Amino acid sequence: MPSILRRLLKNQQAATLIEYSLIVALIATATVTGMDAIGNGMRNVMTSVSNAMN
């Protein structure tokens, strides 16, 4: 396995692909985290509205 990684890192295109993949993974993680926070906030707002209507 380490020899495969060494060969990939020596190849410039593969190294660039790995870098872009890591960036995409970071963006996806941040997006999911942000959406989770927004969802929790919306749930709180809807619960408050529902309680006010009762």
N, CA, C and O atoms as a MOPAC input file, in Angstrom:
PM7 MOZYME 1SCF
protein

 N      0.81500 1    -1.20900 1     0.00000 1
 C      0.00000 1     0.00000 1     0.00000 1
 C      0.85300 1     1.26500 1     0.00000 1
 O      0.57100 1     2.16900 1    -0.78700 1
 N      1.88500 1     1.37700 1     0.84600 1
 C      2.71000 1     2.58400 1     0.83000 1
 C      3.37400 1     2.81400 1    -0.52400 1
 O      3.56100 1     3.96200 1    -0.92700 1
 N      3.73900 1     1.73000 1    -1.24400 1
 C      4.38000 1     1.91700 1    -2.55000 1
 C      3.40800 1     2.52900 1    -3.55000 1
 O      3.82100 1     3.30400 1    -4.41300 1
 N      2.14400 1     2.20100 1    -3.44800 1
 C      1.13600 1     2.78900 1    -4.33200 1
 C      1.00800 1     4.28000 1    -4.04300 1
 O      0.93600 1     5.08600 1    -4.97100 1
 N      0.97800 1     4.64900 1    -2.77400 1
 C      0.89000 1     6.05800 1    -2.41000 1
 C      2.12700 1     6.82400 1    -2.87000 1
 O      2.01400 1     7.95500 1    -3.34400 1
 N      3.29700 1     6.22300 1    -2.73600 1
 C      4.52800 1     6.88300 1    -3.17700 1
 C      4.49800 1     7.13200 1    -4.68100 1
 O      4.87900 1     8.20600 1    -5.14800 1
 N      4.04000 1     6.12700 1    -5.43800 1
 C      3.95300 1     6.29900 1    -6.90000 1
 C      2.95200 1     7.37600 1    -7.26500 1
 O      3.19500 1     8.17400 1    -8.17000 1
 N      1.81400 1     7.40200 1    -6.55800 1
 C      0.80600 1     8.42000 1    -6.85400 1
 C      1.32100 1     9.81900 1    -6.54400 1
 O      1.06800 1    10.75600 1    -7.30200 1
 N      2.03700 1     9.96700 1    -5.44000 1
 C      2.54000 1    11.27800 1    -5.06300 1
 C      3.65500 1    11.76700 1    -5.97900 1
 O      3.85500 1    12.97400 1    -6.11300 1
 N      4.38300 1    10.84900 1    -6.61100 1
 C      5.41900 1    11.24800 1    -7.56400 1
 C      4.79700 1    11.74900 1    -8.86400 1
 O      5.36700 1    12.60500 1    -9.54100 1
 N      3.64000 1    11.22200 1    -9.20600 1
 C      2.94100 1    11.63800 1   -10.40700 1
 C      2.22700 1    12.95600 1   -10.11000 1
 O      1.37700 1    13.00400 1    -9.22100 1
 N      2.55200 1    14.01200 1   -10.83000 1
 C      2.01800 1    15.34900 1   -10.54800 1
 C      0.49700 1    15.40000 1   -10.69800 1
 O     -0.18300 1    16.02200 1    -9.88200 1
 N     -0.03400 1    14.75800 1   -11.72300 1
 C     -1.48900 1    14.77300 1   -11.92000 1
 C     -2.20200 1    14.06200 1   -10.77700 1
 O     -3.24900 1    14.51500 1   -10.31400 1
 N     -1.64600 1    12.96800 1   -10.33200 1
 C     -2.26000 1    12.23100 1    -9.22600 1
 C     -2.18800 1    13.04400 1    -7.94200 1
 O     -3.13100 1    13.04800 1    -7.15100 1
 N     -1.07400 1    13.73100 1    -7.73400 1
 C     -0.94200 1    14.56100 1    -6.53500 1
 C     -1.96700 1    15.68800 1    -6.56100 1
 O     -2.57300 1    16.00700 1    -5.53800 1
 N     -2.15900 1    16.28600 1    -7.72600 1
 C     -3.15600 1    17.34800 1    -7.86400 1
 C     -4.55300 1    16.79900 1    -7.61700 1
 O     -5.36800 1    17.45100 1    -6.96400 1
 N     -4.83500 1    15.61800 1    -8.12600 1
 C     -6.13300 1    14.98900 1    -7.91300 1
 C     -6.36800 1    14.73200 1    -6.42500 1
 O     -7.46900 1    14.95500 1    -5.92100 1
 N     -5.34800 1    14.26900 1    -5.73400 1
 C     -5.46800 1    14.01200 1    -4.29700 1
 C     -5.73000 1    15.31700 1    -3.55500 1
 O     -6.56400 1    15.36200 1    -2.65000 1
 N     -5.02600 1    16.37500 1    -3.93200 1
 C     -5.22500 1    17.67600 1    -3.27400 1
 C     -6.65200 1    18.17200 1    -3.48700 1
 O     -7.30100 1    18.62000 1    -2.54100 1
 N     -7.13800 1    18.09700 1    -4.71100 1
 C     -8.50600 1    18.53300 1    -4.99500 1
 C     -9.53100 1    17.67800 1    -4.25700 1
 O    -10.55200 1    18.18900 1    -3.79700 1
 N     -9.26400 1    16.38800 1    -4.14400 1
 C    -10.17400 1    15.49600 1    -3.41600 1
 C    -10.25200 1    15.88900 1    -1.94400 1
 O    -11.32900 1    15.87500 1    -1.34900 1
 N     -9.12100 1    16.23500 1    -1.36700 1
 C     -9.11400 1    16.66900 1     0.03500 1
 C     -9.87000 1    17.98300 1     0.21200 1
 O    -10.58000 1    18.16200 1     1.20100 1
 N     -9.72100 1    18.89900 1    -0.73900 1
 C    -10.44800 1    20.16600 1    -0.67100 1
 C    -11.94800 1    19.92100 1    -0.76400 1
 O    -12.72100 1    20.51100 1    -0.01000 1
 N    -12.36300 1    19.06000 1    -1.68100 1
 C    -13.79100 1    18.74500 1    -1.83300 1
 C    -14.32800 1    18.09200 1    -0.56300 1
 O    -15.44200 1    18.39600 1    -0.13700 1
 N    -13.55800 1    17.21000 1     0.03700 1
 C    -13.99500 1    16.55700 1     1.27400 1
 C    -14.15800 1    17.58300 1     2.39500 1
 O    -15.10400 1    17.50100 1     3.17800 1
 N    -13.24600 1    18.54100 1     2.47200 1
 C    -13.33400 1    19.58700 1     3.49400 1
 C    -14.57200 1    20.45400 1     3.26600 1
 O    -15.28900 1    20.77000 1     4.21500 1
 N    -14.82300 1    20.83300 1     2.03300 1
 C    -16.00200 1    21.64000 1     1.71900 1
 C    -17.28000 1    20.86300 1     2.03600 1
 O    -18.22600 1    21.43000 1     2.58400 1
 N    -17.31900 1    19.58500 1     1.70000 1
 C    -18.50200 1    18.76700 1     1.98800 1
 C    -18.74000 1    18.66900 1     3.49100 1
 O    -19.88200 1    18.75700 1     3.94200 1
 N    -17.68500 1    18.48900 1     4.26400 1
 C    -17.81400 1    18.40800 1     5.72000 1
 C    -18.34300 1    19.71500 1     6.29100 1
 O    -19.22000 1    19.71300 1     7.15400 1
 N    -17.81000 1    20.82700 1     5.80800 1
 C    -18.27000 1    22.13600 1     6.28600 1
 C    -19.73200 1    22.37000 1     5.90300 1
 O    -20.49800 1    22.92300 1     6.69100 1
 N    -20.11700 1    21.95300 1     4.70600 1
 C    -21.49700 1    22.12400 1     4.25300 1
 C    -22.46500 1    21.31300 1     5.10500 1
 O    -23.50900 1    21.82000 1     5.51500 1
 N    -22.12500 1    20.06900 1     5.37000 1
 C    -22.99000 1    19.21900 1     6.19300 1
 C    -23.11600 1    19.78900 1     7.59600 1
 O    -24.21000 1    19.80900 1     8.16200 1
 N    -22.01600 1    20.25000 1     8.16000 1
 C    -22.04000 1    20.83500 1     9.50100 1
 C    -22.91300 1    22.08300 1     9.52400 1
 O    -23.71000 1    22.27600 1    10.44100 1
 N    -22.75700 1    22.92400 1     8.51100 1
 C    -23.56600 1    24.13600 1     8.42700 1
 C    -25.04300 1    23.84100 1     8.26700 1
 O    -25.88200 1    24.48000 1     8.90100 1
 N    -25.36000 1    22.87900 1     7.42600 1
 C    -26.77000 1    22.52400 1     7.22600 1
 C    -27.37900 1    21.94700 1     8.50400 1
 O    -28.55300 1    22.17500 1     8.79500 1
 N    -26.59300 1    21.21400 1     9.25100 1
 C    -27.07200 1    20.66700 1    10.52100 1
 C    -27.41100 1    21.79300 1    11.49000 1
 O    -28.43900 1    21.75100 1    12.16500 1
 N    -26.54800 1    22.79400 1    11.55400 1
 C    -26.79400 1    23.93200 1    12.44500 1
 C    -28.03700 1    24.70600 1    12.01100 1
 O    -28.84600 1    25.11100 1    12.84600 1
 N    -28.18400 1    24.90800 1    10.71300 1
 C    -29.36700 1    25.61300 1    10.19600 1
 C    -30.63000 1    24.80900 1    10.49100 1
 O    -31.65600 1    25.37300 1    10.87100 1
 N    -30.55200 1    23.49700 1    10.31600 1
 C    -31.70600 1    22.64100 1    10.59700 1
 C    -32.12500 1    22.70600 1    12.05300 1
 O    -33.31600 1    22.75800 1    12.36100 1
 N    -31.14900 1    22.70300 1    12.94700 1
 C    -31.46400 1    22.80100 1    14.37700 1
 C    -32.10500 1    24.14500 1    14.69700 1
 O    -33.05800 1    24.21300 1    15.47400 1
 N    -31.58800 1    25.20700 1    14.10200 1
 C    -32.17200 1    26.53100 1    14.31900 1
 C    -33.59800 1    26.61100 1    13.80500 1
 O    -34.46800 1    27.18100 1    14.46300 1
 N    -33.83800 1    26.04500 1    12.63500 1
 C    -35.19400 1    26.05400 1    12.07100 1
 C    -36.15200 1    25.23200 1    12.93700 1
 O    -37.30800 1    25.61300 1    13.11500 1
 N    -35.68000 1    24.12300 1    13.46800 1
 C    -36.52800 1    23.29700 1    14.33400 1
 C    -36.94100 1    24.09600 1    15.56300 1
 O    -38.09300 1    24.03700 1    15.99200 1
 N    -35.99700 1    24.84100 1    16.12700 1
 C    -36.30500 1    25.65800 1    17.30900 1
 C    -37.32700 1    26.73700 1    16.98000 1
 O    -38.23600 1    26.99800 1    17.76800 1
 N    -37.17800 1    27.36200 1    15.81900 1
 C    -38.12900 1    28.40600 1    15.41100 1
 C    -39.50600 1    27.80200 1    15.22200 1
 O    -40.49500 1    28.35600 1    15.70200 1
 N    -39.58800 1    26.68900 1    14.53800 1
 C    -40.89200 1    26.05600 1    14.28300 1
 C    -41.53300 1    25.57600 1    15.57700 1
 O    -42.75400 1    25.65400 1    15.72000 1
 N    -40.74400 1    25.08700 1    16.51600 1
 C    -41.27900 1    24.66600 1    17.80000 1
 C    -41.83800 1    25.86400 1    18.56000 1
 O    -42.89600 1    25.76800 1    19.18100 1
 N    -41.12900 1    26.99400 1    18.51400 1
 C    -41.60700 1    28.20500 1    19.17500 1
 C    -42.91900 1    28.69300 1    18.55800 1
 O    -43.83900 1    29.09200 1    19.27100 1
 N    -42.99300 1    28.65800 1    17.23800 1
 C    -44.22200 1    29.08400 1    16.55000 1
 C    -45.37200 1    28.15500 1    16.91500 1
 O    -46.48600 1    28.60600 1    17.18000 1
 N    -45.09500 1    26.85900 1    16.92600 1
 C    -46.13600 1    25.88800 1    17.26900 1
 C    -46.63000 1    26.07300 1    18.69300 1
 O    -47.83200 1    26.00400 1    18.95200 1
 N    -45.70600 1    26.30900 1    19.61800 1
 C    -46.10300 1    26.53100 1    21.00800 1
 C    -46.89500 1    27.81100 1    21.16500 1
 O    -47.81900 1    27.87100 1    21.97700 1
 N    -46.55000 1    28.83700 1    20.40200 1
 C    -47.27300 1    30.10900 1    20.48400 1
 C    -48.69100 1    29.97200 1    19.94600 1
 O    -49.59600 1    30.67600 1    20.39300 1
 N    -48.88600 1    29.08500 1    19.00600 1
 C    -50.20900 1    28.90900 1    18.40600 1
 C    -51.11600 1    28.08300 1    19.31100 1
 O    -52.33700 1    28.14600 1    19.16900 1
 N    -50.56800 1    27.33200 1    20.21400 1
 C    -51.37800 1    26.47500 1    21.10400 1
 C    -51.97000 1    27.24300 1    22.21300 1
 O    -52.67600 1    26.67800 1    23.04800 1

